[in-house]
């Protein structure tokens, strides 16, 4: 392997350009959460049927997950600077298109363009960290900026969406991206360095491999979307998952694959992607079930939900500098293990909610989770990408971010599966418990014992069906919280099995010991 020269010290201009890239990524991640909290407002305004409304979000996510692994190839063709410019331009124009949509079809087309563009922005930032900055302090600071913004966007998204829905029209869910997009584009073009572009790769590209990768990733996203409703073993879901496996398996066997899955032979990257997959499942899944509980059990509106969830984001903002300091001074693998252990505890703390749980009871679990999230993200990025040859970082960043997003899709699907399958079982259990032991059933239902009907009072039982439904959903969501705590705990086991990191990159010699 030919040694690459260490990049020169980063200039102020480069840091400003990187900040513009990171802010573009922040807007792309934020857009998902802003829109998802306000889908009913869009549905009512455009008269979209409830049975297809979820495609407003699914179209974005499918396009995003297709774009992520293609980032490395597109970066080599256009260079990092210009693929960022194309991506942020596409994202901004598509945001305007979404706001101007007058029906379901036009909105879906714009969401696909927006999702593809946004999907490019995320791995581009992580590629820039290890391409533009020197190992050690510079990479630690850059990783911290990107990691904190990537974590904060989901935390601030719900309150942003709730505020816009409450005070402005639904169009501003998309128009809010326009000014930041224009500024990011201008600053990026002015401050990011220009690298050689390789347009010749377009002539040699394996287009069949590209189509197969896109079809495979779209199929797995659609399969995961349908699994909670249709069943994981339903013919439709099994067919989609099988199609995904066939397409991606065939694409990886091509002589010049569009996505370099062979990079996963690197042990550090392979373990990092596996842990990133589990982290994505836990973060996306837990981020999904918390608003579900607050909306359907506590009956909060989007603005109230965002205000409650804001605790996590504020905690992350406060603890991020501490995580940066620790990531600079301590080995990555044990530091990540501490982060995942803390996140496991924070997730498990939420697994014992009742129908009356609200801001006060949700405060400390959020503080614990928010305190350790950065320690999960920053060291994990370093051990996954920081020891690779610089010319492989773009492709590896795509695989690393793809792992997290696919994990997130599975996490949300698992959460829905648990809620849909376990809530009816809990409802049946509570109905039987009311008849056999009213005193034990009352606190679970959130009712005084005197309000629990007698075993032979059929009308009384019907009158508390809403309470039974809320309690059964709460019990199912508790099981989902504990499931995600267990998934996160598996990450600790993987980090232990991984053993000491193997340094195959001469540029990594200046990194803190790992």
C-alpha positions as CSV (number, residue, x, y, z in Angstrom):
1,X,0.0,0.0,0.0
2,X,1.4,3.4,-1.0
3,X,1.6,5.8,1.9
4,X,-0.3,9.0,1.4
5,X,1.1,12.2,2.7
6,X,-0.5,13.8,5.7
7,X,-2.7,16.8,4.8
8,X,-1.4,20.2,5.8
9,X,-2.8,22.0,8.8
10,X,-6.4,23.0,8.2
11,X,-6.9,26.7,7.5
12,X,-9.7,28.9,8.8
13,X,-11.1,28.9,5.4
14,X,-11.3,25.1,5.3
15,X,-12.9,25.0,8.7
16,X,-15.6,27.4,7.5
17,X,-16.2,25.3,4.4
18,X,-16.5,22.2,6.6
19,X,-18.9,23.9,8.9
20,X,-21.1,24.7,5.8
21,X,-21.0,21.0,4.8
22,X,-21.9,20.0,8.4
23,X,-24.8,22.4,8.5
24,X,-26.1,21.1,5.2
25,X,-26.0,17.6,6.7
26,X,-27.8,18.9,9.8
27,X,-30.7,20.3,7.6
28,X,-31.0,17.0,5.8
29,X,-31.3,15.0,9.0
30,X,-33.5,17.6,10.6
31,X,-35.9,17.5,7.6
32,X,-36.9,13.9,8.3
33,X,-38.0,14.7,11.9
34,X,-39.6,18.1,11.0
35,X,-41.8,16.5,8.4
36,X,-42.8,13.3,10.3
37,X,-44.3,15.2,13.2
38,X,-46.5,17.2,10.9
39,X,-47.7,14.6,8.3
40,X,-51.4,15.1,9.4
41,X,-51.2,18.8,8.4
42,X,-49.8,17.9,5.0
43,X,-52.5,15.1,4.6
44,X,-55.3,17.6,5.3
45,X,-54.0,20.3,3.1
46,X,-53.3,18.1,0.0
47,X,-56.2,15.7,0.6
48,X,-53.9,12.7,0.6
49,X,-55.5,9.4,1.6
50,X,-54.4,8.0,5.0
51,X,-53.5,4.7,3.4
52,X,-50.7,6.3,1.3
53,X,-49.6,9.1,3.5
54,X,-46.7,7.2,4.9
55,X,-45.1,7.3,1.5
56,X,-44.3,11.0,1.9
57,X,-41.7,9.8,4.4
58,X,-40.9,6.4,2.9
59,X,-40.1,7.9,-0.5
60,X,-37.5,10.2,1.2
61,X,-35.9,7.3,3.1
62,X,-35.7,4.9,0.2
63,X,-34.0,7.6,-2.0
64,X,-31.7,8.5,0.9
65,X,-30.6,4.9,1.5
66,X,-29.9,4.4,-2.2
67,X,-27.7,7.6,-2.3
68,X,-25.6,6.9,0.7
69,X,-23.5,4.0,-0.6
70,X,-23.0,5.8,-4.0
71,X,-21.3,8.7,-2.3
72,X,-17.8,7.3,-2.8
73,X,-18.2,6.8,-6.5
74,X,-19.8,10.2,-7.1
75,X,-17.1,11.9,-5.0
76,X,-14.4,10.4,-7.3
77,X,-16.3,11.6,-10.4
78,X,-17.2,15.1,-9.3
79,X,-14.8,15.7,-6.4
80,X,-16.0,16.3,-2.8
81,X,-16.5,20.0,-3.3
82,X,-18.7,19.8,-6.4
83,X,-20.7,16.7,-5.3
84,X,-21.5,18.7,-2.1
85,X,-22.6,21.6,-4.3
86,X,-24.8,19.4,-6.4
87,X,-26.3,17.7,-3.4
88,X,-27.1,20.9,-1.5
89,X,-28.5,22.4,-4.6
90,X,-30.7,19.4,-5.3
91,X,-31.9,19.4,-1.7
92,X,-32.7,23.1,-1.7
93,X,-34.6,23.0,-5.0
94,X,-36.5,19.9,-4.1
95,X,-37.5,21.6,-0.8
96,X,-39.0,24.4,-2.8
97,X,-40.7,21.9,-5.0
98,X,-42.2,20.1,-2.0
99,X,-43.6,23.4,-0.7
100,X,-45.1,24.1,-4.2
101,X,-46.7,20.7,-4.6
102,X,-50.4,20.6,-5.2
103,X,-51.0,16.8,-4.9
104,X,-49.6,13.5,-3.9
105,X,-47.7,12.6,-7.1
106,X,-45.8,15.9,-7.3
107,X,-44.9,15.8,-3.6
108,X,-43.6,12.2,-3.9
109,X,-41.4,13.1,-6.8
110,X,-39.9,16.1,-5.0
111,X,-39.4,14.0,-1.8
112,X,-37.4,11.4,-3.9
113,X,-35.1,14.1,-5.2
114,X,-34.8,15.6,-1.7
115,X,-34.1,12.3,-0.1
116,X,-31.4,11.3,-2.7
117,X,-29.7,14.7,-2.3
118,X,-29.9,14.6,1.5
119,X,-28.5,11.0,1.5
120,X,-25.4,12.3,-0.2
121,X,-24.8,15.0,2.3
122,X,-24.4,12.7,5.3
123,X,-21.5,10.5,4.2
124,X,-19.8,13.5,2.5
125,X,-19.3,15.2,5.8
126,X,-17.7,12.1,7.4
127,X,-15.5,11.6,4.3
128,X,-14.3,15.2,4.6
129,X,-13.2,14.6,8.2
130,X,-10.6,12.1,7.2
131,X,-9.7,13.7,3.8
132,X,-9.2,17.3,4.8
133,X,-7.9,17.1,8.4
134,X,-4.9,15.7,10.0
135,X,-5.1,12.8,12.4
136,X,-5.3,13.7,16.1
137,X,-6.8,17.0,17.3
138,X,-8.1,18.2,13.9
139,X,-9.9,15.0,13.2
140,X,-11.3,14.8,16.7
141,X,-12.7,18.3,16.5
142,X,-14.2,17.7,13.0
143,X,-15.7,14.4,14.1
144,X,-17.2,16.1,17.1
145,X,-18.8,18.9,15.0
146,X,-20.3,16.4,12.6
147,X,-21.3,13.9,15.2
148,X,-23.0,16.4,17.5
149,X,-24.9,18.0,14.7
150,X,-26.0,14.5,13.5
151,X,-27.3,13.7,17.0
152,X,-28.9,17.1,17.6
153,X,-30.9,17.2,14.5
154,X,-33.3,14.3,15.5
155,X,-33.6,15.9,19.0
156,X,-34.6,19.3,17.7
157,X,-36.6,18.1,14.8
158,X,-39.9,17.4,16.7
159,X,-40.1,20.8,18.4
160,X,-39.2,22.5,15.1
161,X,-41.9,20.6,13.3
162,X,-44.4,21.3,16.1
163,X,-43.6,25.0,16.1
164,X,-44.0,25.3,12.4
165,X,-47.2,23.4,12.3
166,X,-48.6,25.4,15.2
167,X,-47.6,28.9,14.1
168,X,-47.1,28.7,10.3
169,X,-48.4,26.8,7.3
170,X,-47.2,23.3,6.3
171,X,-45.2,24.9,3.4
172,X,-42.7,26.2,5.8
173,X,-41.8,22.6,6.8
174,X,-39.8,22.6,3.5
175,X,-39.2,26.3,2.9
176,X,-37.2,26.4,6.2
177,X,-34.4,24.6,4.2
178,X,-34.0,27.2,1.5
179,X,-32.0,30.0,3.1
180,X,-29.6,27.6,4.9
181,X,-29.2,25.7,1.7
182,X,-28.3,28.8,-0.3
183,X,-25.8,29.9,2.4
184,X,-24.2,26.4,2.7
185,X,-23.8,26.3,-1.1
186,X,-22.2,29.7,-1.3
187,X,-19.8,29.1,1.6
188,X,-18.9,25.6,0.4
189,X,-18.1,26.8,-3.2
190,X,-16.0,29.6,-1.7
191,X,-14.1,27.8,1.0
192,X,-13.8,24.1,0.1
193,X,-10.7,23.0,-1.8
194,X,-10.9,21.9,-5.4
195,X,-9.8,18.4,-6.2
196,X,-9.3,16.5,-9.5
197,X,-12.5,15.2,-11.1
198,X,-12.6,11.9,-12.9
199,X,-15.4,12.1,-15.4
200,X,-13.9,9.2,-17.3
201,X,-15.4,6.9,-14.6
202,X,-18.9,7.7,-16.0
203,X,-17.9,5.9,-19.2
204,X,-16.6,2.9,-17.4
205,X,-19.4,2.7,-14.8
206,X,-21.2,-0.6,-14.4
207,X,-24.8,0.7,-14.9
208,X,-26.3,-2.7,-14.3
209,X,-24.6,-2.9,-10.9
210,X,-26.0,0.6,-10.1
211,X,-29.5,-0.5,-11.0
212,X,-29.2,-3.7,-9.0
213,X,-27.9,-1.8,-5.9
214,X,-30.8,0.7,-6.2
215,X,-33.4,-2.0,-6.6
216,X,-32.0,-4.1,-3.7
217,X,-31.9,-1.2,-1.3
218,X,-35.4,0.0,-2.3
219,X,-36.7,-3.5,-1.9
220,X,-35.3,-3.9,1.6
221,X,-36.7,-0.6,2.7
222,X,-40.2,-1.5,1.3
223,X,-40.0,-4.9,2.9
224,X,-39.2,-3.4,6.3
225,X,-42.0,-0.8,5.9
226,X,-44.6,-3.5,5.2
227,X,-43.4,-6.1,7.7
228,X,-45.1,-4.8,10.8
229,X,-48.5,-4.7,9.1
230,X,-48.3,-7.7,6.8
231,X,-46.1,-9.9,9.0
232,X,-42.4,-10.7,8.7
233,X,-43.2,-14.1,7.1
234,X,-45.9,-12.8,4.6
235,X,-45.2,-13.7,0.9
236,X,-44.9,-10.0,0.0
237,X,-42.3,-9.2,2.6
238,X,-40.3,-12.4,2.0
239,X,-40.3,-11.7,-1.7
240,X,-39.0,-8.1,-1.2
241,X,-36.3,-9.2,1.2
242,X,-35.3,-12.1,-1.2
243,X,-35.2,-9.6,-4.1
244,X,-33.0,-7.3,-2.1
245,X,-30.6,-10.1,-1.2
246,X,-30.4,-11.3,-4.9
247,X,-29.8,-7.8,-6.3
248,X,-27.2,-6.8,-3.8
249,X,-25.5,-10.2,-3.9
250,X,-25.3,-10.1,-7.7
251,X,-24.0,-6.5,-7.7
252,X,-21.2,-7.4,-5.3
253,X,-19.9,-10.1,-7.7
254,X,-19.4,-7.7,-10.6
255,X,-15.9,-7.0,-11.7
256,X,-16.3,-3.3,-11.1
257,X,-19.0,-2.9,-8.5
258,X,-20.5,0.5,-7.9
259,X,-20.2,0.0,-4.2
260,X,-17.0,-1.4,-2.7
261,X,-18.4,-4.0,-0.4
262,X,-15.0,-5.6,-0.4
263,X,-13.9,-2.9,2.0
264,X,-15.8,-4.8,4.7
265,X,-12.8,-7.2,4.7
266,X,-11.2,-4.6,6.8
267,X,-11.8,-5.8,10.3
268,X,-12.1,-2.4,11.9
269,X,-14.6,-1.2,9.4
270,X,-16.6,-4.4,9.5
271,X,-17.0,-4.3,13.2
272,X,-17.7,-0.5,13.1
273,X,-20.5,-1.0,10.6
274,X,-22.0,-3.8,12.7
275,X,-22.0,-1.6,15.8
276,X,-23.3,1.3,13.7
277,X,-26.1,-0.9,12.5
278,X,-27.1,-1.7,16.1
279,X,-26.8,1.9,17.1
280,X,-29.0,3.0,14.3
281,X,-31.7,0.5,15.3
282,X,-31.6,1.8,18.9
283,X,-31.5,5.5,18.1
284,X,-34.1,5.5,15.3
285,X,-36.3,3.0,17.1
286,X,-36.3,4.7,20.4
287,X,-36.7,8.1,18.7
288,X,-39.8,6.7,17.1
289,X,-41.6,5.1,20.1
290,X,-41.2,8.1,22.3
291,X,-43.4,10.4,20.2
292,X,-45.8,7.5,19.6
293,X,-46.3,7.2,23.4
294,X,-46.7,11.0,23.9
295,X,-49.1,11.3,21.0
296,X,-51.3,8.3,21.4
297,X,-51.2,7.7,25.2
298,X,-50.6,11.1,26.6
299,X,-52.5,12.9,23.8
300,X,-49.9,15.7,23.3
301,X,-49.8,17.8,20.2
302,X,-46.5,18.1,18.1
303,X,-45.3,21.2,19.9
304,X,-45.7,19.7,23.3
305,X,-44.0,16.5,22.1
306,X,-41.1,18.5,20.8
307,X,-40.7,20.4,24.1
308,X,-40.5,17.2,26.1
309,X,-38.1,15.5,23.7
310,X,-35.9,18.7,23.7
311,X,-34.4,17.5,27.0
312,X,-32.3,14.9,25.1
313,X,-31.0,17.5,22.6
314,X,-30.1,20.0,25.3
315,X,-28.3,17.3,27.3
316,X,-26.3,16.3,24.2
317,X,-25.4,20.0,23.6
318,X,-24.1,20.4,27.1
319,X,-22.2,17.1,27.3
320,X,-20.7,17.2,23.8
321,X,-17.5,19.2,24.8
322,X,-16.8,16.6,27.5
323,X,-17.2,13.8,24.9
324,X,-14.7,15.7,22.6
325,X,-12.2,15.9,25.4
326,X,-12.5,12.2,26.3
327,X,-12.3,11.2,22.7
328,X,-9.1,13.1,22.3
329,X,-7.4,11.5,25.4
330,X,-8.6,7.9,25.6
331,X,-8.7,4.8,23.4
332,X,-11.7,4.5,21.1
333,X,-12.9,1.0,21.8
334,X,-13.3,1.2,25.6
335,X,-14.6,4.7,25.4
336,X,-17.3,3.6,22.9
337,X,-18.1,0.7,25.3
338,X,-18.7,3.1,28.1
339,X,-20.9,5.2,25.8
340,X,-23.0,2.2,24.8
341,X,-23.2,1.0,28.4
342,X,-24.6,4.4,29.4
343,X,-27.0,4.4,26.5
344,X,-28.2,0.9,27.5
345,X,-29.0,2.1,31.0
346,X,-30.9,5.2,29.6
347,X,-33.0,3.1,27.3
348,X,-33.8,0.5,30.1
349,X,-34.9,3.3,32.4
350,X,-37.7,4.1,30.0
351,X,-38.9,0.5,30.0
352,X,-41.1,0.9,33.1
353,X,-43.5,3.7,32.1
354,X,-47.2,3.9,32.9
355,X,-50.1,5.7,31.4
356,X,-49.5,8.8,33.5
357,X,-45.8,9.1,32.7
358,X,-45.0,12.5,31.3
359,X,-42.2,15.2,31.4
360,X,-41.0,14.7,34.9
361,X,-40.7,10.9,34.7
362,X,-39.2,11.1,31.3
363,X,-36.6,13.7,32.3
364,X,-33.8,11.6,33.8
365,X,-33.9,8.7,31.2
366,X,-33.5,11.4,28.6
367,X,-30.6,13.0,30.5
368,X,-28.8,9.7,30.7
369,X,-29.3,8.9,27.1
370,X,-28.3,12.3,25.9
371,X,-25.2,12.3,28.1
372,X,-23.8,9.1,26.5
373,X,-24.9,9.5,22.8
374,X,-21.8,11.5,21.8
375,X,-19.6,8.8,23.4
376,X,-21.3,6.3,21.2
377,X,-20.8,8.3,18.0
378,X,-17.4,9.9,18.2
379,X,-15.1,7.0,19.1
380,X,-17.1,4.6,16.9
381,X,-16.5,6.9,13.9
382,X,-12.8,7.0,14.7
383,X,-12.3,3.3,15.1
384,X,-14.4,2.6,11.9
385,X,-12.9,5.2,9.5
386,X,-9.9,6.8,11.2
387,X,-7.5,3.9,10.4
388,X,-8.3,3.5,6.7
389,X,-6.2,4.7,3.7
390,X,-7.5,8.2,2.8
391,X,-8.4,7.1,-0.7
392,X,-10.9,4.5,0.7
393,X,-12.6,6.8,3.2
394,X,-15.4,8.0,0.9
395,X,-16.5,4.5,0.0
396,X,-16.1,3.3,3.6
397,X,-18.1,6.3,4.9
398,X,-21.0,5.3,2.6
399,X,-21.0,1.8,4.0
400,X,-20.7,3.1,7.6
401,X,-23.6,5.5,7.2
402,X,-25.7,2.9,5.2
403,X,-25.3,0.5,8.1
404,X,-26.7,3.0,10.5
405,X,-29.7,3.9,8.3
406,X,-30.5,0.3,7.6
407,X,-30.3,-0.4,11.3
408,X,-32.7,2.5,11.8
409,X,-35.2,1.1,9.3
410,X,-35.1,-2.3,11.0
411,X,-35.4,-0.6,14.5
412,X,-38.5,1.3,13.5
413,X,-40.0,-1.9,11.9
414,X,-39.2,-3.9,15.1
415,X,-40.8,-1.2,17.2
416,X,-44.0,-1.3,15.1
417,X,-44.0,-5.1,15.2
418,X,-43.8,-5.1,19.0
419,X,-46.5,-2.5,19.4
420,X,-48.9,-4.0,16.9
421,X,-48.4,-7.6,18.1
422,X,-48.1,-7.2,21.8
423,X,-50.7,-4.4,22.5
424,X,-53.6,-6.8,21.8
425,X,-52.1,-9.4,24.0
426,X,-51.7,-6.9,26.9
427,X,-55.3,-5.7,26.3
428,X,-56.6,-9.2,26.7
429,X,-54.5,-9.7,29.8
430,X,-55.8,-6.5,31.4
431,X,-59.4,-7.4,30.6
432,X,-58.9,-10.7,32.5
433,X,-57.1,-8.9,35.3
434,X,-59.9,-6.4,35.8
435,X,-62.3,-9.3,36.3
436,X,-60.0,-11.2,38.7
437,X,-58.1,-8.5,40.6
438,X,-59.4,-4.9,40.3
439,X,-56.9,-3.6,42.8
440,X,-53.9,-4.8,40.8
441,X,-55.4,-3.7,37.5
442,X,-56.2,-0.1,38.7
443,X,-52.7,1.3,38.8
444,X,-51.8,-0.2,35.4
445,X,-54.9,1.5,33.9
446,X,-54.2,4.8,35.8
447,X,-57.6,4.7,37.4
448,X,-58.8,4.7,41.0
449,X,-59.9,1.3,42.2
450,X,-63.4,2.7,42.6
451,X,-63.6,3.4,38.8
452,X,-62.7,-0.2,37.9
453,X,-66.0,-2.0,37.0
454,X,-67.2,-5.1,38.6
455,X,-66.4,-8.4,36.8
456,X,-70.0,-8.8,35.6
457,X,-70.5,-5.2,34.6
458,X,-70.2,-5.4,30.7
459,X,-71.2,-1.8,30.1
460,X,-68.7,-0.6,32.7
461,X,-66.0,-2.6,31.0
462,X,-66.9,-0.9,27.6
463,X,-66.7,2.5,29.3
464,X,-63.0,2.0,30.2
465,X,-61.9,0.6,26.9
466,X,-59.9,3.7,26.1
467,X,-58.0,3.3,29.4
468,X,-57.4,-0.4,28.5
469,X,-56.1,0.5,25.1
470,X,-53.7,3.2,26.5
471,X,-52.4,0.8,29.1
472,X,-51.9,-2.0,26.6
473,X,-50.0,0.3,24.2
474,X,-47.9,1.5,27.1
475,X,-46.9,-2.0,28.2
476,X,-46.0,-2.8,24.6
477,X,-43.9,0.3,24.3
478,X,-42.1,-0.6,27.5
479,X,-41.2,-3.9,25.9
480,X,-39.9,-2.0,22.9
481,X,-37.7,0.2,25.2
482,X,-36.2,-2.9,26.8
483,X,-35.7,-4.5,23.4
484,X,-33.6,-1.6,22.3
485,X,-31.7,-1.6,25.6
486,X,-30.8,-5.3,24.8
487,X,-29.8,-4.4,21.2
488,X,-27.5,-1.7,22.5
489,X,-26.0,-4.1,25.0
490,X,-25.1,-6.4,22.1
491,X,-22.9,-3.5,20.8
492,X,-20.8,-3.7,24.0
493,X,-20.3,-7.4,23.3
494,X,-19.2,-6.7,19.7
495,X,-16.7,-4.1,20.9
496,X,-15.3,-6.7,23.3
497,X,-15.1,-9.4,20.7
498,X,-13.4,-7.0,18.3
499,X,-10.3,-6.9,20.4
500,X,-7.5,-4.3,20.0
501,X,-7.7,-2.1,16.9
502,X,-5.5,-3.0,14.0
503,X,-3.8,0.0,12.4
504,X,-3.4,-0.4,8.7
505,X,-3.2,3.3,7.8
506,X,0.2,5.1,8.0
507,X,-1.7,8.4,8.5
508,X,-3.2,7.1,11.7
509,X,0.1,7.1,13.6
510,X,-0.7,10.4,15.2
511,X,-4.0,9.3,16.5
512,X,-4.4,8.9,20.3
513,X,-3.8,5.2,21.3
514,X,-6.7,2.9,20.6
